[in-house]
C-alpha cells in the first residue's frame, strides 16, 4: 500500500517536527500528517521563541525532566540546521521583599533541575546589565543559558532535514477517523478521503491532541486553549533590552515578558487566559492594557505607540494531568502521546523527541541507524538583511553577481529579495504566511502593505497558482476570491 508506514506523526509543530527528525536517523518508514497548509501553522507559529533555562519547572514533572536537556541541545541543532539562535540569558526581576523571596524559591527550583550558572543578583548589577529596566528593581534571578529563537524557522528546518532523510510530509490532511485493522495496524482517514496505515501513531496534534486520542478510545485528558496575546514593537526600539525580562510568575503563567527576538524587534506578552474556543485568535483591548501595564512595570520605556502588529497564541494546556506534559505509551498499544505540550515545550522539544524514539523502540519497533543520515540541512538562501545589517557589502555584491534576483528587493522593511522568496516557494511554502515565516517578507513596519502583490506575482509565476486561489494561510483565506487576469479583475 502506497500510504503504509511504520510510524505516523500527527501534527507538525515544533514537537512533531522534532520527533520526525529524530526518527529520520533510523531505517524506519515515517510520515507526518498536518491538517494545515504548512508546518508550524498551529501553536508553534505564535510561540514567544524563548529557550528557557529551566528554573520555572517543578521538580518531578515531565516539564522539569525535559527542559534542561532540551536547552543543552540547541547549540548543536543550530549548527546542523542553520536556524537563528542566540544565548542571551534571562532575568526574573523583583521589585519588593516578597518578590525577592519568590526569586529564592525559583533559584532553588533551578538547582533541583540542575540549571547551570544561575545567580541571584542585586539592583546595581541588574541595571548594569539592562539599563532600561525600571530603576526601582530590587534584584533578579539571572540565568545565562536561556536563549531566543525563531520558532517557525526552527520548525521549518527540522521538517526540511527530516524530509531530506526520508520522512514524508502530507499537508492539508486533517485526521477524521482512526481504527485498527485485523493485522493490528492503525488505519487513518483524513478529511479529503485519503487513507494511511501505520504500526505506530505519535499524537503530537497540539490543541487537538485530545480529539485525536478520542478516536482510539482514550479520554483521560482534555486540552484547554490557554490564550496568550502578544505585541510586536517597531524595529527601531530593538535595542531596548538584550536579555529576556521575566516578572515573578503566577500560578497559571510565567507572566507578561519583555522579549528580544533574533530578528530584531522586541515583543511583549503573553497574557494567559483559559478559553474554550480553539479558533479564538482575536486580540482585545483588555489584553493590550494588561500586557503593557505589566511590561511597563519592568521596562518603563515600552510604549503602545511602537506596536506594529499583534497576534494570539493558543497553548495546549492539559486538564486532568496537573497541567504537565502528557508523554508516552497509552492503554492502546502502539498509540503514543506527545500531548499537552505548552511552555516550556519549545525548549524541551529535542529531548521529548529522543524520549519518544526510545518509547517506540521499547514498544517493539526495531530501529537501525541509517549509515547515510545527514544531520546538515540543505543550504538555504542567503539572508540579505543580515548582510546589510552587518555591513557585509562585498559578500552581498558577490551573491548578486551569481544571481541578479538578490538585487531585487521585494520587502523593503525587512530587506527580503526575490531570490529568497523564490527559494521559499521552491521549498514548498505556497501561502503568504508560509512565505512570510520563511523569509520575513511582510513582517516589518508596513505589515505587508507594499510587498503583498509582488509576493503574489512571484508565487503565481513559480507555481502557476491562479491569483484568486492564492491564500494567506490555506483554504478559506483567499486574498482575492474572484477571478483575476492580467490587467485587472474579470
N, C-alpha and C positions, 0 to 999 in steps of 0.2 A: 504494500500500500504506500502511495506517494507520501502521505502525511502521517507516517508512522514513525514515532520517536521513542527513545529510551527515557528522556526527561523532557517535560514541557514546563516552562516557567510562565506563569500567568501574571502579567504586569511588567512593564519595562520602565520603572522609575529607577532611582539610583540603587535600590536594593535588588530588584530583579535583574538589572543590568550587571551588577557586581557578581551575582550568583551565576549568571550565564557566562560571564567572562572567566570566572574561576573554573567552571565545568569544561570550558573550551580547552583547558590544559590537557584534558584526558581524551582518550579514544572512545568518546560517548556521543551518541547522536542526540543533539539538543535543539529545541526550538523555543522561541519566545512568542507568546500571543499578547498583543497590546491592543486595547479597544480604541485608542485614539489614532489620529492621523500621523503622529510622530512620537518618538520616545520622549520621556520626561514631561509630557503634557499634563500629568496629574499633579500630585502633591509636589513633586520634585521641582517643577518649574518656578514655584513661588517660595522655595526654601531660602532661608536667610544666608546660606553659604558659609556657615561657621563650622570649622573643625574644632570641636570642643576639647579642652584639656582633660576633663573628666571629673572635676570636683563636684558637679551638680548631682551625680547619680548615687543613690543609696546603696550601700554595700549589701551584697546578696541578691540584687536584682540582675536580670539579664542586661539591662542598660549598663550597669556598672561592670559586668563581666566583659562586654564587648567594646566599650567606648575607648579605653586607653590602648588596647592592642590595635584597634582600628586607627586611632590617631597616629600611631607609630608607622603605619604602612604608607602614609601619603607621600613621603619624600620619594620612595621607590616608585610608587604609582605615577607620580608626576613626571619622573624621569622617563618611565616607559611609555606613557600615553600622551605626554606633552599637553596637559591642560594647565591653566593658570592656578597656582597655589603659592601662598606666602605664609610663613610662620610669623605672624605679627604679635602674638600674645594677647591676653585678655586681662582686664581689671574689673573685679567686682568692688564697687565703691560704696563707702559707708559715710553717713552724714550725722550720726549721733551715737551715743553709747550703746543703745540697743542694737543698732546695725553693726557696730564693731563686734558685739558678742555673736551676731549671726555669722560674721566673717570667720570667727573661730570655729564655729560649727562646720562650715564648708571646708575650711582648711583641714579639719580632722577627717571629713569625708574624702577629701583628696588624698590624704595619707593612706586611708583604708584602701583606696582604689589604686594606690601606687602611682599617683600623678607625680612626675619628676619636676624638680626645680621650682616648686611653688615658694612664695614668700609673702608674709604679711608686712606691708609697708606703710609708712606714715604719710601724713599730709605733704611734707616737703618733697618727698620722692615722687608721690603721685603727680604733683604739679610740675615737677621737673620733667617727668616722662610725658605728661599730657597737659600742656599749659592751658588748654581751653576747657578743661574740666572745671566745674564750679569751685571757686576758691574756698567755699565752706566745707569742702570734703574733709573728713577726719582721718581716713585711711582706706586701704584697699587690699584685697587678696589678688596677688599678681601670679599669673600662670603663663610663662613664656612659650609653652609648647602649643598653645592654641593657634589656629590659623584661619585663613579665609580662602574661599574657593568659589569658582563659578559652578553652581550645581548642575546646570543643564549641559555645560561643556564637559563636565566630568561624566555625566550620563552618556552623552554622545560618544565620548572617547572609549568608554567601556564597551558600549554596544558595537561600535565600529571594529574594535580589536577582536571582540568575540566573533563577529561575522567573518573577519579575516581568518579566524581559526576554526571555521566550520559551522558555527551556530547559525540557524536560520531564523530570521525575523519576519513575523507576519503582523502588519499594521491593519487597523480598522477591523479587528477581529474580536468583537465583544462576545464573551462566553455567555451562552444562554442555557446550557444544559451539560451535565456530566453524568455519565453512567459507567457501568462495568460490563465488559464482555465476558463470555463464558471462560475464556482463557486467562482472566484476571486483569487484562489490560483496561485502562481507562479509555473511555470514548468521550470526546468533547465536541460539542456542536456550537458554532458561533452564529451571530445574528444574520450573517449573509448566507447561511446554509452550508458553510464549509464544515468538514468533519476531520478530526485529528484523533490519533490513538497514541497512547504512551504508557510505559511501565510505571512511571512516577510523575507526580504533579507537584510542583512547588508553587504554593499560593502566595504570591507577592503582589496582590492586587490593591494594596493601599486602602483607600476609603471603601472599596468594595470587597475586601477580603472576607468579611463576614458573609456576604451574599454568595461568594464563590464556595465557601465552606459548607453552606446550607445545601448546595447541590449534591453533596455526598453524605448529608445527614449530620453534619457537625454544627451544633447550635449552642455551644457553651461559651460563646463570647459575642459581643456586639461592638461594632465600630461607630463611634460618635464623632462627627466632624468638629474639630476644635478650630474655630475661625480666628485667623490672625491677619489684621490689616497692617500693611507696611507702606512706607512712603519713601520714594527715591528723590534725593536732592540734586540740584544742579552740580555739574562737574566743577564749577568754579569754587565750590566750598569743599572740594575733595580732600584738602589737607587739614581740615578741621581737627581730625583725630588720626592717630596712627594705629592704635590698638582697638579691639572690641571693648566697649564700655558696657558693663552689666550693672543693674541695680541689685540690691538684695532681693532674692526671689520670693514669690508667693507659693501657696500650696498647689496651684494649677499651672504656673508659668514661671519661666526664668526671668520674666519681667520684660519691660519695654527697653530695648537696647539702642545704642548708637553704634552703627556698624560700618567700618570702612569696607569697600569692595575691591576686588582685584582689578576691576575695570575703571576705577577712579572715583565715581560718585560715592557719597555717604548715604546710608539707608537708616531709617529709624522705624522701630516697631519690634515685634508684632504685638497686637492685642491677643487675648486668649479667652474666647467665649464659646462654650459648648452649644451647638445648634443641632437641628435635626435634618435640615436640607443639605444634601450632598452636592447641590448645584448652586449654592448661595455664594456668589463671587463679588457681591456688592460691598464697596467701601461706604462708610457712613460718617455723618457729621460728628456723632458722638465718639466714634473710633478715632477720628482725626484729633479731636480735643484731648482724648485720653492719652494717645501716643505722645503728643507734643508736650503735654503737661509733665509727663514722666521724663521725657528726653531732655527737656529744658532744665529740669532739676539737676541733671547730671552735667549737661553741656549747655549753658545758657544761650550761647550764640546760635544754636539750632533754630531756624526760622521757617514758618509755614510758607513764607514768600519765596523760598528756594525750592519748593516742591515742583518737580517736572512730571511726575506720574505717581499713581497709587495702585496698589493691587492687593489681592487677598490670597492667602494660602490656607488650605484646609488640612489640618494634621489629623491622621487617623488614630484617635485616642481609643484604646480598648477598654470596654466596660466588662467587668467580671474577671479581671486579671490584675487588679490593683494598679491599673494604668501601665503595667510593664509590657515589654515586647512579648509576643506570642510566637515562639520559635521552636520547631522540632516536629517530632512524629505526632500522629493523632490516632484515634480509635480506628481509622480506616487505613489499612496497610498500603503504603506507597503514596499516601497523600500527606504532604509536609507543609506546615505553615511557616511563613515569614510575615506575620501579620502584626497589626498594632504598632507599626514602626514609626513612631513620632520622634521628636528630638530626644536623644542625640543620634538618630538613625543614620543621617548622612555620615557622621564621623564613624559610626560603628559598622557601616556597610561592608567594607572589605573583610572585617573579622566575622561578621554574620555569614558572608559568602563562604568562607573557609569552613565554618561550622556546619552549614547546610550540606556542603560537599561531604563532610565526614558522616553526617547523618544518613545521606543517601547510600554511601558506601557500606555502612553498618546494616542498612535495610536490605542489602543483598546485591547491589549493583556493582559488578566488577569494573574497576577503573584502572587503566594502564596509561601512564603518561605518554603524550604524543612526542615522538622524537623530534618533530619539526615544529613544535609550538613556538610561535613568535610573539614575545611579550611586547614588542615595539609596535606602536600604532603607525600605520602608513602615514607618510609625511603629509601634513595639511598645508593649505595655502598660507603664505606669509602674511602676517598681520601688519598691514601698512601703518595703522595707528600707533603701534608700538615703535616702529622705526622712526616715525615723525616725532613722537613724544621724547624719544631718546636721542634725537638729532643724528640718526644714522643715515645721513643723506646719501653717502656714497653707496651704501648697501642697497638703499632704495633705488638708486639710479641703475644698479646692476640688474635688479629683477625687472625693471621697466624695459631694459634693453632686450631681455629674453622674452618678455610678454607685455605688449603695449597696453593691454587691458588693466594692468596695475596702475596706469596713469589716469584712468577714467574714474573719478570719484562718483559714487552713487549716493552715499550717505555722507553729507558734509559735516554733520555734527560729530560723527564718530570716525571720520576718515576711512570709510569702507569702500573698496573699489569693486569694479565689475568682475575682476578676476576672482575675488573672494566670494562674491555672490554665485558665480558660475560653479566654483568648487563646491559650495554648499549644496547647490541643486544636484550636482552630479553625485554627491554623497547620499542623495535620497531625501533631502529636505524640500518638499514641494508645497508647503504652505507659507504664508507670510510670517507667521510666528516661528515656524521651524527655521526659516532663513534668518530671522531676527536673532533667535537664540544662538544660531551657529556663527553669525558674523557680527552682531550688534547693530546691523542696519535698522534704523528706526527706534533706537533706544535713547537717543540724545535729546537735546532741549526741545526740538520741534516735534518729537514723538511721531516720526514718520510722515509729517505733513508735506515734506518736499520729495521724499525718496520712494514713496509707495508706488507711484505709477511707473517709475523707472524699474523697480524690482519686478513689478508685474510684467513689464515688457521683456525683461531678461528671462523670467520664468516661462513665459509663453514661447519665446524663441528657442529655449533649451529643451522644452518638454512637449511643445505642441498643445498644451492645455489651453482651451479657449478662455478668453479673458473672463467671461461670465461664470466659468467654473473654478476660477482661482479663489481660494478661501483663506481666511485668516487662520483658522485652526482645525479645518476639517469640514465635512458635510454639514450644511446648515449655517455656515458663517461666510457665505459667498460675499465678496467685496462689491461686485456689480451684478446683481442677479437679473440681468436682462441681456439680450444678445448685443454684442459689440463687434463692429467691423472697423477696418482701417478708415479713419476719417470721421468716426462718430458712432452714435448709437443707431441700431437698426430700428 
